[in-house]
Amino acid sequence: MINIKDIKRLLLFDGNTSKFFSVLFLFIIISFHVNAQKQTETNKNLLKLVCSYYLKQKPEIPDTFSSYIYSKTDAQIPKRNYLLLTIPNMLRIARHGETEMFRETYGEYIHTDKGYQLKQQHLLLTNVYKRRRIIEKAEDFIKSNIFKPTIVEDFLLSPISLNNYKYYIYHNIVIGNNLVELSFKPKVPNTQVVTGNAIVDTRTGRILEYTYSGQHDLFTFTVNVKHGDNGYHTVLPKEINAQLILGYFGNRMILNELSVFDIGVAMSDTLVNKDDRHLMSQVRPTPLTDEEMAMLNGKTNKEKLEPKYVEEMDSLITSYDSINAPSVAADSHHDSHAFRRFMWNVVGKMMLHRVRFTFGKDDKGRVSIGPLFNPLYFTYSGHRGIVYRTKLRASYTFDEDHELSTKTVIGYSFKQNQLYTRIPIKFQFNKEHNGYVQFKMESGNHVASSMLLDQLKEESKNGSKDFDKYNIHYFRDTKLNLFGHYNLHSRIGLEAGMVYYRRTALEPQKLRELGKATKSTTFAPTFQAQYSPWGRRGPLLTGDYEHAFKGIMGSDVSYDRWEFDASYELPMTCMRKFSLRGGVGFYTHKGDDEYFLDYTNFQNNYIVGGWHDDWVGEFELLDANWYNASDYYIRCNTCYESPLLLLSFIPTVGRFVEMERFYVSALAVRSYYPYVELGYAFTNHLFSMGFFTAFSQKKYEGFGIKFNIELFEDW
């Protein structure tokens, strides 16, 4: 029989009982810690074995080899709205109400150290309009390689790489004879890390297959990869199966992708994109399902859409089809439909999407045009205001050495009400030595003349006129530059050419009233030397010299300008990198009545791009007047970039941050030094945002924000 006093004694813990439980608790903690340490060492040793196996097989992989690959993709869109129009190449799908798409290909690929590159696509079966790809960006996930630092091209930190070990938690379970399931999950949820497992042979370190899942860009994904059976094929994919869900402001698309490698059925190079079901059935690894066959035959299921959307889209389809069908209607009716067709297929597409097409023999010409108007192409900063930009890229390849190309950028600043253009036309004549001739035109940039402003203040009788509140010292700058480039050595390059400036006053009437010139022209030969002491992966050192001649081609100024610049981008492990840029510029000769101090490497750039353009090397808060106010400058810009840096560790919000940066920049110009700017920025698949603050010897310069839409930037 239990005594009440005994129960009370146990509950109150006498001295001996208390010591017993303390020792027991301490023993449990120590045991747990020892087991955790043992498990950690076991997992790390297993990763080392896996990496060692890959390094043994890697030398056996040929520099290049050919492989025939079969791929199929099916896509379904159970939810959609009109924002689907803003996704690249979705105009036709959004318009015609397509909800089920299927694409099947067979082709020859060349494998290099960069992965598989398409050589010739022999067979293509699809129900997609104009036989296009469904979503090109989704194909990134069927290029998985878990042995590289990043699984997919330049994103998703691989859990197998020892450099990324600190980002993951590992567990292993024995599942069979010499087989272990190594599971991994991120320590901090983030869009750059994944969850999954790998089946590992503990005798050799060979990975038989692996699965990973996560979220990146607009996709939620699960990818399974099976490796080959023999030799170096054991570290290369044999089969990749991916399930992707695209979510975008109420739109939902489900994609299933399958790629099977090393099919082994060779085909003639003359067979290109052939729509041949009999040949495809001979190379297809497994028969199509009934659903896939129905999609291939064009039997879509519109019942999944809302009735109102289907009705509206059917009306548009009817009007479109009536254009192509024989018509007995009046010409005006035909013209009305033709106009509607033109607005949908040409104007609508050019307004919202990038337009890409090829031309010429063997598609040697390529054109890519950015949207004429798309709300996703705006950028904002407190210093520059709202700026809209678009790009045009075009090229024509004559042969291996000769190519004509342009990368035109157009921007509009709403704050300045100014259109900016940057139009380079480049002709390459020697690829090995990077020999080319380039003509470049830039217009819209504003340059200020502080010397003109000071002169006007001195000439004012009592200095009462407030010239600062006017744009009287601002000029619109048009620049034409023609130069040639040639690398004498892999580390030494030279450029020589000429530049022509035409500067016109923003307030010409006010300058005329004061008896000052309203325009100025400059002609100057230029020379640049480039030196890379460590080759392409090391720093780049440049020296520029420009001498203006008075009286040639209407030039009314004379000067000597020197600039020296050094830039270095140091790639680091785990997708990190450090960027450094420093430079100095000065004038050694200049007349007192020549107002313009305009540098090449230190200027106000209004056509700013997104995260991948030139956020590094800019002064975000510097007043525009200081770019043209001194006969010398000394500058230094540094940036450190990394995933999972600071904001990534904040719950919920941090999981969607892809990359982060810290900036430190410093500047010295006459009468204004030192100027120091600090910044932090982050980016995700929707937007990038930066926060900047600045200090000078005179005062605290303030705080600013930079914002850029990144959606579909690399689609």
Residue, then its C-alpha position, 0 to 999 in steps of 0.5 A: m500500500i502506497n503511503i501518502k508521506d512517501i508520495k510527498r517526499l518524492l514530490l518535494f525531492d529530498g537531497n539525495t533524490s535531487k542529486f540523482f535527477s541532476v546527474l541523470f539530466l546532465f547525463i542525458i544532455i551530454s549523451f545527446h551532445v555526443n551523439a549529435q557530434k558523432q552524427t555530424e562527423t559521420n555526415k561530414n565524412l559521408l559528404k567528403l566520400v561523395c565529393s572524393y568519388y566525383l573528383k575521381q570520375k571527373p577526369e574521365i569525363p571527355d572534354t566534349f561528347s555527344s548525347y541524344i536526349y529525349s524530353k517532354t513537358d506538359a503544362q496545365i493552367p487551372k487558374r488565370n487572369y489578365l496579368l498572365l499577359t505580362i509573363p514573357n511569351m504568354l500573350r497568345i496563351a492568355r488571349h486564346g485561353e489555352t489551358e493544357m499544353f504539351r511539348e515533346t522533343y528529341g535532339e543531339y546535345i554536346h556536353t562540355d564543362k558548362g553542361y549540355q548545349l543543344k546541337q540539333q533538335h531533330l524531332l518536335l511534337t507539340n500543340v503549342y502555338k507556332r511550336r514554341r517553348i512553353i516557359e523557357k525559364a522552367e527548363d533550367f531545372i532539367k540542367s541539375n548538377i548537385f556536384k557543383p556549388t550551385i545545383v542549377e546554373d548560378f542559383l540554389l546552393s548545393p547541399i553536397s558541396l562542402n563549402n555550403y555545409k554550414y547552410y544545411i542540417y543533415h541526417n542519414i538512415v540505412i536503407g539497404n546493403n551499403l546504401v544510405e539515405l542522406s537527407f538535408k534541410p536548410k538551417v534557415p528557410n531561404t530561396q537559395v537553399v533546398t530540402g531533399n535527400a540522396i541515395v548514397d553507396t557508402r562503399t564508394g561515395r557514389i550517388l545513385e539518385y537524389t531529390y530536392s525541392g524548394q522555392h525560387d523565382l516564381f516556381t515551387f519545385t520538386v526535382n528527381v535526378k537518377h545517375g547513370d550506371n557505368g564509369y563517368h556516367t555515374v556522376l552524370p544524369k540519366e533521367i531528370n524528372a521535375q514538377l513545377i508550380l508557377g504562382y503569379f498574382g492569381n495565376r497558377m501553372i503546373l508543369n511536369e518535365l522529363s528528360v532522358f539522356d543517352i538514348g542512343v538512336a542517332m539521326s541525320d543532321t538534315l532532320v530538323n524539328k521534324d513533326d514525325r510521330h512514327l520516328m518519335s515513337q521509336v525513340r520515346p522511352t515510355p509510351l505517352t499517357d492518355e492525358e498526354m496524347a489528348m493534349l498532343n492532339g489539341k483536346t484542351n479542357k476549358e471547363k477549368l476556367e471561369p465561364k466569363y473568361v472562356e466566353e471573352m476569349d472565345s469571342l477573341i478567337t472567333s474574331y481572329d479565325s475569321i481573318n484567316a477564313p475566306s470572307v464575303a464580308a465588306d472590306s471595311h469589316h475585313d479591315s476592322h478584323a485585320f486592325r484588331r489582329f495587328m493590335w493583338n499580335v504586333v502592338g500588344k506583344m511589343m508593348l508588353h514583352r520582349v520580342r525575339f526573332t532571327f533572320g538571314k541565312d542559317d539564322k545568322g541574324r538575331v534581334s531582341i527588343g525590350p517592351l515599349f511599355n511595361p510597368l515592370y521596367f521602371t526603376y526609382s531612386g530619390h536622386r534620379g526619380i522614376v526612370y523607364r528603360t528598354k533595350l534593343r539587341a541585334s547582331y549578325t554573324f558573318d563568320e567566326d571572326h566577323e560580327l556586327s552588333t548593337k546593344t541599344v539602351i533607351g531611358y526616360s527620366f520623369k523627374q527631368n522630363q528627358l529622354y536618354t539614349r545609348i546606341p553602340i554599333k560594334f563591328q568585330f573583325n578578330k575574335e581571338h584578339n578582341g579586335y573591333v571598331q565601335f561607333k557610340m552615340e549618347s544623348g540626353n545626359h545633363v552636364a553642369s558648369s559650376m565655373l559658369l555659375d561662379q562667373l555669372k555671380e561675380e559679374s552680377k553687380n551686387g550678387s543679388k541674382d539667385f542663379d542657383k534656383y535656375n537651370i542656367h548652368y545646365f547643358r544637354d550633352t550629345k556625345l559621338n565616339l568612334f574608336g578601335h580596340y585590339n588586344l596585343h596580348s592576353r593581358i594588354g589591350l589598346e584603344a584609339g579613336m576620337v570623340y565629339y561633344r555638342r552641348t546645348a543650354l537647357e535655358p538658352q534664352k536666359l544665357r542670351e540675355l546675359g550675353k553668354a554662349t548657349k552651345s559648345t562643341t568639342f573635338a578630341p582624339t582619345f587613347q586608352a591602354q588596358y592591362s590585366p596582370w592576372g589575365r581575365r580573372g584578375p583586376l583590370l587596369t586602364g589609363d585614358y588620355e583625351h586631348a581637345f583641339k580648338g578650331i577643328m570641326g567647330s571645336d571651341v575648347s582645348y584641354d588635356r584630360w587623364e583618367f586611371d581606373a582599376s576594377y576587380e571582381l573576386p568570386m568567392t565560394c557559396m555564391r559570394k563575391f567582392s567587388l572593388r573599383g577605384g580611380v582618379g581623374f584630372y585636367t592638366h591643361k584648360g583655359d579659364d573661359e572653358y566651362f566644362l569638366d566632364y569625365t568618362n569614369f565619373q559621371n551621373n548615369y541616368i539609364v541605370g539598370g537592375w541588380h545585375d547591371d551597375w549598382v556597384g560603382e555608383f554614388e547614389l546620393l551625390d549631388a549631380n553638380w559635383y560630377n562636373a565641378s572639380d578639375y580632379y577626382i579620387r574615388c573608391n567603391t567597394c561591394y560585398e555580395s552574398p546570400l543568407l547575409l542579414l535580412s535572410f535570417i528574419p523569419t518569414v520575410g527572409r526566406f524570399v531574399e535571394m542576394e544581399r549587398f553591403y556598399v562602402s564608397a568614398l570620393a574626394v573632389r576640390s572643396y568637397y572631401p571626404y564624401v563617404e556613402l554607405g549602403y545595403a541592398f537586397t533582391n528577390h524575384l520581384f524587386s531589388m531595393g537599396f538603402f543609402t546614407a552619406f556623410s561629408q566633412k561639412k554635414y550629414e548628406g541624408f538618406g536615400i532609397k533605390f528601387n528596381i523591378e526585377l520580375f522576369e529580368d532574366w527570363 
